Amino acid sequence: MNRTDPTSLETLTARLREALGEDAVIAAPESRYHGDRAEPGAADARFLLVLPHDVEGVQATLRLAHETGTPVVSRGAGSGLSGGTVAIDGGMVLSLERLHTIREIDPLDEVAVVDAGVITADLSEALAPLGFFYAPDPASVAISTIGGNIATNAGGLHCAKYGVTRESVLALEVVLADGTLLRTGHRSLKGVTGLDLTQLLIGSEGTLAVVVAATVRIRPVPVARRTVLARFSTTAHAADGVNAISRSPVRPAATELLDSGAVADIDAHNGSRLGADPAAEAIGTHHPDGPRSSGGAVLLLELDGYGIREQTADLVDILTGAGGSVQVIEDEAEAEHLWELRRTSHAAGGGRRRLNEDVAVPKSRLAQMLTALEEIGHRHGVATSAIAHAGDGNLHPSLSLPGVPEDPSAALPAPILAAADEVVRTALELGGTISGEHGIGTAKQRWLDLELSPTSRSLQHRLKQAFDPRGLLNPGKAL
């Protein structure tokens, strides 16, 4: 069929409504379905929004797409940061949001079986009365879906200790491009039968199959948690603090580094006191003269489990020895406020043209990467800041031009693009990767050949061909 032919779309709409019900197909979707948080998508793109109520509906949708040659973009909550769910003109956006059932929770096997559209935070909320939680917790945990997290192999604040999404997924239910239902993996923690299709599908960004459900590991809620805040005079000294932790037996559940620019942005945006010196008034209160920052960097850490007092004492000694000014946050509400400041830090510093990047390096190279980021900014006349999942070397550098107003629909200015290119190349030179957790989508395709060899690219395209011979699943993304 002609993918941009309105008549063909009208015919497809009628057939889909007959198969799925009138309310399952929207011919003129609202703007939020055009793209994701990184890329709004073309406003004039003409596509169908399909909202199946169940797995059979997903199968029926893909069978019709396969028959008619219609491209399909599968979508969770649209919280992605790489343009991975941008709609394709003449195609379908297949939303999994109505598949939101937690099918089973088994405390003895320590697993849960969930639909792809379950909101990540809702799973942990359902587990809490049973004394369990789901470990992967991206900053978008309150809005992102399990299926979306699987599609991008999302990380989060606690992945240094508990691993990224792939460490918590045992089995998948997926629908192939022709509508066939496939179950991969197993419920047991161990299993080596055949090729590991589960791990292959995790992080494939909807290019190989559509995830409709997953069997995931759940973990006992730790007996205790403790938040520790350490301020350092420079970002390099904060990175030295991370290295000092690595040389010790202490393993925090979360180790987040915020450089001086990120701290200043957060305080300016929230009226908070994150960058204040330890003798200042309590963190999170609003100062009548506006927020004041020490100009340094911050490590925000969480410890959990047994022996919390011993862990805390050791961590305080380590960070103090590395030159940090350390506070142990005893009040739970204050601790949660600090973590909320960190989770919403991407929204800080608004009002100017900005690009938030995602690279990762070996954590021993974190200081080099952060130093290089500042130098890159100076060379290109770009303001820089960074937050980092420091426990695993994943950085989110921010590149901005303060004099250029925020306009997501406009092309990024050349200095920001040039600085981003150098940031990515530097991460690779330091032994890292072009994306730690956001995925490739459309935003990072220009750098794929820097990291993947021709042999690797060719093999991945052959795998794509095996799963999706007509090339209909999220075409033009990721690979």
C-alpha positions as CSV (number, residue, x, y, z in Angstrom):
1,M,0.0,0.0,0.0
2,N,1.0,3.6,-0.4
3,R,2.1,4.6,3.1
4,T,1.0,8.3,2.7
5,D,-2.2,7.6,0.7
6,P,-5.1,8.9,2.8
7,T,-7.5,6.5,1.2
8,S,-5.3,3.6,2.3
9,L,-5.2,4.9,5.9
10,E,-9.0,5.2,5.9
11,T,-9.4,1.6,4.7
12,L,-6.9,0.4,7.3
13,T,-8.8,2.4,10.0
14,A,-12.1,0.6,9.1
15,R,-10.4,-2.8,9.2
16,L,-8.7,-2.1,12.5
17,R,-11.9,-0.8,14.1
18,E,-13.7,-3.9,12.9
19,A,-11.1,-6.1,14.5
20,L,-10.4,-4.2,17.7
21,G,-13.5,-2.0,18.3
22,E,-14.3,1.6,17.5
23,D,-12.5,3.1,20.5
24,A,-9.2,1.3,19.7
25,V,-8.3,3.4,16.6
26,I,-7.8,7.1,16.6
27,A,-7.4,8.7,13.2
28,A,-6.4,12.1,14.5
29,P,-4.3,11.6,17.6
30,E,-3.4,14.3,20.0
31,S,0.1,15.9,19.7
32,R,1.7,13.9,22.6
33,Y,1.5,10.8,20.4
34,H,3.7,12.3,17.6
35,G,7.0,11.8,19.5
36,D,8.6,11.6,22.9
37,R,10.2,13.9,25.4
38,A,13.3,14.4,23.2
39,E,11.6,14.9,19.9
40,P,8.1,16.2,19.5
41,G,7.7,14.7,16.0
42,A,6.4,16.3,12.8
43,A,3.1,18.2,13.5
44,D,1.8,17.4,10.1
45,A,2.5,13.6,10.2
46,R,-0.6,11.6,9.3
47,F,-0.8,8.3,11.2
48,L,-3.2,6.1,13.1
49,L,-3.1,5.6,16.9
50,V,-4.0,2.1,17.8
51,L,-4.9,1.3,21.4
52,P,-5.5,-2.5,21.8
53,H,-7.2,-3.7,25.0
54,D,-5.3,-7.0,25.1
55,V,-2.5,-9.1,23.6
56,E,-4.9,-10.5,20.9
57,G,-5.5,-7.0,19.8
58,V,-1.8,-6.4,19.4
59,Q,-1.6,-9.5,17.4
60,A,-4.5,-8.5,15.1
61,T,-2.9,-5.1,14.7
62,L,0.5,-6.5,13.6
63,R,-1.1,-9.0,11.3
64,L,-2.9,-6.2,9.4
65,A,0.3,-4.1,9.4
66,H,2.2,-7.0,7.9
67,E,-0.5,-7.7,5.3
68,T,-0.7,-4.0,4.2
69,G,3.0,-3.1,4.6
70,T,2.2,-0.4,7.2
71,P,5.1,0.7,9.5
72,V,4.5,0.4,13.2
73,V,6.0,2.4,16.1
74,S,5.3,0.7,19.4
75,R,5.0,3.1,22.4
76,G,4.7,3.1,26.1
77,A,4.3,6.4,27.9
78,G,6.4,8.5,25.5
79,S,8.9,9.3,28.2
80,G,11.9,8.4,26.0
81,L,14.8,10.8,25.5
82,S,16.1,9.6,22.1
83,G,13.3,10.1,19.6
84,G,12.6,6.4,19.6
85,T,8.8,6.7,19.4
86,V,8.5,9.4,16.8
87,A,5.5,8.7,14.6
88,I,6.0,7.8,10.9
89,D,3.9,9.5,8.3
90,G,1.4,7.0,6.9
91,G,2.0,4.5,9.6
92,M,0.6,3.4,13.0
93,V,1.6,4.2,16.6
94,L,0.8,1.1,18.6
95,S,0.3,2.2,22.2
96,L,0.5,-0.5,24.9
97,E,-1.0,1.8,27.6
98,R,-4.2,-0.2,27.9
99,L,-2.2,-3.4,28.7
100,H,-1.7,-2.4,32.4
101,T,-2.5,-5.5,34.4
102,I,-0.1,-6.9,37.1
103,R,-1.0,-10.5,36.4
104,E,0.8,-12.2,39.2
105,I,3.1,-11.5,42.2
106,D,4.9,-14.5,43.7
107,P,7.0,-13.8,46.8
108,L,8.3,-17.3,47.0
109,D,9.8,-17.3,43.5
110,E,10.5,-13.6,43.9
111,V,8.9,-12.8,40.5
112,A,6.1,-10.7,39.1
113,V,4.3,-11.1,35.8
114,V,3.2,-7.8,34.3
115,D,1.8,-6.3,31.2
116,A,4.0,-3.9,29.2
117,G,1.8,-0.9,30.0
118,V,2.2,-1.1,33.7
119,I,3.7,2.1,35.1
120,T,7.1,1.3,36.8
121,A,6.3,3.0,40.1
122,D,2.9,1.3,40.2
123,L,4.6,-2.1,40.3
124,S,6.7,-1.2,43.4
125,E,3.6,0.3,45.0
126,A,1.7,-3.0,44.5
127,L,4.7,-4.9,45.9
128,A,5.3,-2.8,49.0
129,P,2.6,-4.4,51.2
130,L,4.3,-7.7,50.5
131,G,7.7,-6.4,51.5
132,F,9.1,-6.3,48.0
133,F,10.1,-3.7,45.4
134,Y,11.1,-3.6,41.7
135,A,14.7,-2.3,41.4
136,P,15.0,-0.5,38.1
137,D,14.1,3.2,38.8
138,P,14.8,5.6,36.0
139,A,14.1,9.3,36.8
140,S,10.8,8.9,34.8
141,V,9.7,6.0,37.2
142,A,6.4,7.8,38.0
143,I,5.4,7.9,34.3
144,S,7.4,5.4,32.3
145,T,6.2,1.8,31.6
146,I,7.8,-1.5,32.1
147,G,7.6,-2.2,28.4
148,G,9.3,1.1,27.6
149,N,12.0,0.4,30.1
150,I,12.6,-3.0,28.5
151,A,12.7,-1.5,25.0
152,T,15.6,0.9,26.1
153,N,17.1,-1.3,28.8
154,A,16.6,1.6,31.2
155,G,18.8,2.2,34.2
156,G,18.1,4.5,37.0
157,L,19.4,5.8,40.4
158,H,19.9,2.3,41.9
159,C,21.4,0.4,39.0
160,A,24.9,0.6,40.4
161,K,23.9,-2.0,43.0
162,Y,20.9,-3.7,41.5
163,G,21.6,-3.5,37.8
164,V,19.8,-2.0,34.8
165,T,16.5,-3.4,33.5
166,R,18.1,-6.5,31.8
167,E,19.3,-7.8,35.2
168,S,15.6,-7.8,36.4
169,V,13.9,-9.5,33.4
170,L,13.6,-13.3,33.3
171,A,11.1,-13.8,30.5
172,L,9.2,-11.9,27.8
173,E,5.9,-12.2,25.9
174,V,6.4,-10.5,22.5
175,V,4.4,-10.2,19.3
176,L,6.5,-10.6,16.1
177,A,6.1,-8.5,13.0
178,D,3.6,-10.9,11.5
179,G,1.4,-11.1,14.6
180,T,2.9,-14.4,16.0
181,L,3.0,-14.5,19.8
182,L,6.4,-15.6,21.1
183,R,7.4,-16.4,24.7
184,T,11.1,-16.2,25.6
185,G,13.1,-17.0,28.7
186,H,11.9,-18.8,31.9
187,R,10.6,-18.2,35.3
188,S,13.6,-19.8,37.0
189,L,16.6,-17.7,37.9
190,K,18.8,-20.0,35.9
191,G,18.5,-21.4,32.4
192,V,20.8,-21.9,29.4
193,T,18.5,-23.6,26.9
194,G,19.0,-22.3,23.4
195,L,20.0,-18.7,22.4
196,D,19.0,-16.0,24.9
197,L,16.3,-14.2,22.9
198,T,15.1,-12.4,26.1
199,Q,18.4,-10.5,26.4
200,L,18.6,-9.9,22.7
201,L,15.1,-8.2,22.7
202,I,15.9,-6.1,25.8
203,G,17.2,-2.7,24.5
204,S,16.1,-3.4,20.9
205,E,13.9,-0.3,20.9
206,G,10.9,-1.9,19.3
207,T,12.8,-2.8,16.1
208,L,12.6,-6.6,16.5
209,A,9.2,-7.3,18.2
210,V,6.6,-5.6,20.4
211,V,6.9,-6.5,24.1
212,V,3.4,-7.2,25.6
213,A,4.4,-8.7,29.0
214,A,7.3,-9.6,31.1
215,T,8.3,-11.8,34.0
216,V,10.5,-9.7,36.3
217,R,12.6,-10.2,39.4
218,I,11.4,-8.6,42.6
219,R,13.5,-8.0,45.6
220,P,12.9,-7.7,49.4
221,V,12.6,-4.1,50.7
222,P,15.8,-3.4,52.5
223,V,15.6,-3.4,56.3
224,A,17.0,0.1,56.4
225,R,17.9,3.0,54.1
226,R,20.1,6.0,54.8
227,T,20.8,9.1,52.6
228,V,24.2,10.8,52.8
229,L,25.1,14.1,51.2
230,A,28.7,15.2,50.5
231,R,29.8,18.6,49.2
232,F,33.1,19.0,47.5
233,S,34.9,22.2,46.4
234,T,35.3,21.0,42.8
235,T,33.8,18.4,40.5
236,A,37.1,16.7,40.2
237,H,37.2,16.2,44.0
238,A,33.7,14.8,43.9
239,A,34.9,12.3,41.3
240,D,37.9,11.4,43.5
241,G,35.3,10.7,46.3
242,V,33.6,8.2,43.9
243,N,37.0,6.5,43.3
244,A,37.6,6.4,47.1
245,I,34.3,4.5,47.5
246,S,35.4,2.1,44.8
247,R,38.5,1.2,46.7
248,S,36.5,0.4,49.8
249,P,34.1,-2.4,50.7
250,V,31.2,0.0,50.9
251,R,28.7,-0.4,48.0
252,P,26.0,2.3,48.0
253,A,22.7,1.5,46.4
254,A,22.8,4.9,44.7
255,T,25.7,7.2,44.0
256,E,24.7,10.4,42.2
257,L,27.1,13.2,41.3
258,L,25.9,16.7,40.4
259,D,28.6,19.1,39.2
260,S,28.6,22.8,40.1
261,G,26.6,23.8,37.1
262,A,23.9,21.2,37.8
263,V,23.7,22.2,41.5
264,A,23.3,25.9,40.5
265,D,20.6,25.0,38.0
266,I,18.7,23.0,40.6
267,D,18.9,25.6,43.3
268,A,17.8,28.4,40.9
269,H,14.9,26.4,39.5
270,N,13.6,25.1,42.9
271,G,14.6,27.7,45.5
272,S,16.5,24.9,47.2
273,R,19.8,25.0,49.2
274,L,21.5,22.0,47.7
275,G,24.7,24.0,47.0
276,A,24.8,25.7,50.4
277,D,27.6,25.0,52.8
278,P,26.9,22.6,55.7
279,A,26.6,25.5,58.2
280,A,23.8,27.1,56.2
281,E,20.1,26.7,56.9
282,A,18.4,23.4,56.3
283,I,18.4,22.0,52.7
284,G,15.2,22.6,50.7
285,T,14.1,25.8,52.5
286,H,13.6,28.9,50.5
287,H,15.9,31.8,51.3
288,P,14.4,35.3,51.1
289,D,17.4,36.6,49.1
290,G,17.2,33.7,46.7
291,P,19.3,30.5,46.6
292,R,23.0,30.7,47.3
293,S,25.5,28.2,46.1
294,S,29.0,27.3,47.2
295,G,30.0,26.7,43.6
296,G,31.1,23.2,44.3
297,A,29.8,19.7,43.4
298,V,27.6,17.3,45.3
299,L,27.5,13.5,45.8
300,L,24.1,12.2,46.9
301,L,24.2,8.6,48.1
302,E,21.9,6.0,49.5
303,L,22.9,3.0,51.6
304,D,20.6,0.2,52.3
305,G,20.4,-3.2,54.0
306,Y,21.7,-4.6,57.3
307,G,24.4,-2.9,59.3
308,I,23.3,0.5,58.2
309,R,25.1,2.2,61.0
310,E,28.4,0.5,60.2
311,Q,28.0,1.3,56.5
312,T,27.2,4.9,57.2
313,A,30.2,5.4,59.5
314,D,32.5,3.9,56.9
315,L,31.1,6.0,54.1
316,V,31.4,9.2,56.1
317,D,35.0,8.4,56.9
318,I,35.7,7.7,53.2
319,L,34.1,10.9,51.9
320,T,35.6,13.0,54.6
321,G,39.0,11.6,53.8
322,A,38.5,12.5,50.2
323,G,37.9,16.1,51.1
324,G,34.1,16.1,51.3
325,S,31.9,18.0,53.8
326,V,29.5,15.3,54.8
327,Q,25.9,15.2,56.2
328,V,23.9,12.2,57.2
329,I,20.3,12.9,56.5
330,E,18.3,11.4,59.3
331,D,14.9,12.9,58.4
332,E,13.1,10.7,55.8
333,A,11.1,13.7,54.4
334,E,14.2,15.7,53.9
335,A,15.9,12.7,52.3
336,E,13.0,12.2,49.9
337,H,13.1,15.9,49.0
338,L,16.8,15.6,48.1
339,W,16.1,12.6,45.8
340,E,13.2,14.3,44.2
341,L,15.5,17.3,43.4
342,R,17.8,14.8,41.7
343,R,15.0,13.0,39.8
344,T,13.7,16.3,38.4
345,S,17.1,17.8,37.7
346,H,16.6,17.5,33.9
347,A,13.8,20.1,34.2
348,A,16.2,22.6,35.9
349,G,17.7,25.5,34.0
350,G,14.8,25.9,31.6
351,G,14.2,28.9,29.4
352,R,17.2,28.4,27.2
353,R,18.1,26.2,24.3
354,R,19.5,23.0,25.7
355,L,20.6,19.5,24.8
356,N,20.7,16.8,27.5
357,E,23.1,14.0,26.4
358,D,23.7,10.5,27.7
359,V,27.1,8.8,27.6
360,A,28.9,6.4,29.8
361,V,32.6,5.7,30.6
362,P,34.4,3.3,33.0
363,K,33.8,4.9,36.4
364,S,37.5,5.3,37.0
365,R,37.5,7.7,34.0
366,L,34.7,9.8,35.4
367,A,36.9,12.7,36.5
368,Q,38.6,12.8,33.1
369,M,35.2,12.9,31.3
370,L,33.9,15.7,33.6
371,T,37.1,17.8,33.1
372,A,36.8,17.2,29.3
373,L,33.2,18.4,29.4
374,E,34.1,21.7,30.9
375,E,36.9,22.2,28.3
376,I,34.6,21.3,25.5
377,G,32.1,23.9,26.6
378,H,34.8,26.6,26.7
379,R,36.0,25.7,23.2
380,H,32.6,26.0,21.7
381,G,31.2,28.8,23.8
382,V,28.6,26.5,25.3
383,A,27.5,26.4,29.0
384,T,27.9,22.9,30.4
385,S,26.7,21.0,33.5
386,A,26.4,17.3,34.3
387,I,24.6,14.9,36.5
388,A,25.9,11.3,36.7
389,H,25.0,7.9,38.0
390,A,28.6,8.0,39.3
391,G,28.4,4.4,40.6
392,D,28.5,3.1,37.1
393,G,30.0,5.9,35.1
394,N,26.8,7.0,33.3
395,L,26.8,10.8,32.7
396,H,24.0,13.1,31.5
397,P,25.9,16.2,30.3
398,S,23.8,19.3,29.5
399,L,24.8,21.7,26.8
400,S,23.1,25.1,26.5
401,L,23.3,28.6,25.1
402,P,21.9,30.9,27.7
403,G,21.2,33.7,25.2
404,V,19.1,31.4,22.9
405,P,15.5,31.0,24.0
406,E,14.0,27.5,24.5
407,D,12.2,26.3,21.3
408,P,12.0,22.5,20.9
409,S,10.7,22.8,17.4
410,A,13.8,24.7,16.2
411,A,17.0,23.1,15.0
412,L,19.8,23.0,17.7
413,P,22.4,25.7,17.3
414,A,25.6,24.7,15.6
415,P,27.8,25.2,18.7
416,I,25.7,22.8,20.8
417,L,25.8,20.2,18.0
418,A,29.6,20.5,17.7
419,A,30.0,20.3,21.5
420,A,27.8,17.2,21.6
421,D,29.8,15.5,18.9
422,E,33.0,16.1,20.9
423,V,31.4,14.9,24.1
424,V,30.5,11.6,22.4
425,R,33.9,11.1,20.8
426,T,35.6,11.8,24.1
427,A,33.5,9.2,25.9
428,L,34.5,6.6,23.3
429,E,38.2,7.5,23.6
430,L,37.9,6.9,27.3
431,G,36.6,3.4,26.7
432,G,32.9,4.3,27.0
433,T,29.7,4.3,24.9
434,I,27.6,6.7,23.1
435,S,24.5,5.9,25.2
436,G,24.3,4.5,28.7
437,E,20.6,4.2,29.0
438,H,18.5,6.4,26.8
439,G,19.0,4.4,23.6
440,I,19.7,5.4,20.1
441,G,16.3,6.2,18.6
442,T,16.8,8.9,16.0
443,A,18.9,11.2,18.1
444,K,22.2,9.2,18.2
445,Q,22.3,7.4,14.9
446,R,25.0,9.6,13.5
447,W,27.4,8.2,16.0
448,L,26.7,4.5,15.6
449,D,29.6,3.9,13.2
450,L,32.0,5.3,15.8
451,E,31.2,2.5,18.2
452,L,30.1,-0.4,16.1
453,S,32.3,-2.1,13.5
454,P,31.0,-2.8,10.0
455,T,30.9,-6.5,10.9
456,S,28.7,-5.8,14.0
457,R,26.4,-3.5,12.0
458,S,26.0,-6.1,9.3
459,L,25.2,-8.8,11.8
460,Q,22.6,-6.6,13.6
461,H,20.9,-5.8,10.3
462,R,20.7,-9.5,9.5
463,L,19.1,-10.2,12.9
464,K,16.6,-7.4,12.2
465,Q,15.8,-9.1,8.8
466,A,15.2,-12.4,10.6
467,F,12.7,-10.9,13.1
468,D,11.1,-8.3,10.8
469,P,11.6,-9.3,7.1
470,R,9.5,-6.5,5.8
471,G,11.2,-3.8,7.9
472,L,7.9,-2.5,9.5
473,L,8.8,-2.3,13.2
474,N,10.1,1.1,14.1
475,P,11.9,1.6,10.8
476,G,14.6,4.3,10.7
477,K,15.2,4.0,14.5
478,A,18.1,2.5,16.6
479,L,19.8,0.3,13.9
